[in-house]
Amino acid sequence: MVIKVFLASSSGSTAIKKKQQDVVGFLEAIKIDFAQLDIASNEDNRMWMRENVPGEKKPTNGIPLPPQIFNEDMYCGDYETFFEAKEDNTVFEFLGLTTPPGSKKKDIVETEQNGDAHIAELEEDDSIKKAETDAQDDIAEEEEPAEEDEESRKPAEEEEQVRKSA
């Protein structure tokens, strides 16, 4: 499977360039193999992209803007849907890829309990959350003595002022 990212190398729009860089940089960072297909310098790429973006995903003028993302011939989405998947930690699913072992992934599991369907989110890797919680606890513990020290200094300062005034 080849992930195809349709880009415009000579786009004058800063917003489009930033979106393209965001997609490419993220895919490189998580080591996903992909092909960058330039629609600015290759008419075949431009026509293929325009023809294969589903009608409901095309803007009102009918011309989809880059970046557009495909898995082979399957349309994955545009920048906005990519960004949502990135925020939800579902990029592999968005791209139609199997999540590699050991990655942070949320599975939606539907279970039957007493005849009612319930949805539960399971986290495969809770170590990140535990580390964040531990770090927050450490910070809170460090802050507490500082507050106590400040409180214990107030009576001493008041005593000193009383001595000076006497």
Secondary structure, 3 states (H helix, E strand, C coil): CCEEEEECCCCCCHHHHHHHHHHHHHHHHCCCCEEEEECCCCHHHHHHHHHHCCHHHCCCCCCCCCCEEEECCEEEEEHHHHHHHHHCCCHHHHCCCCCCCCCCCEEEEEEEECCEEEEEEEECCCHHHHHHHHHHHHHHHHHHHHHHHHHHHHHHHHHHHHHHHC
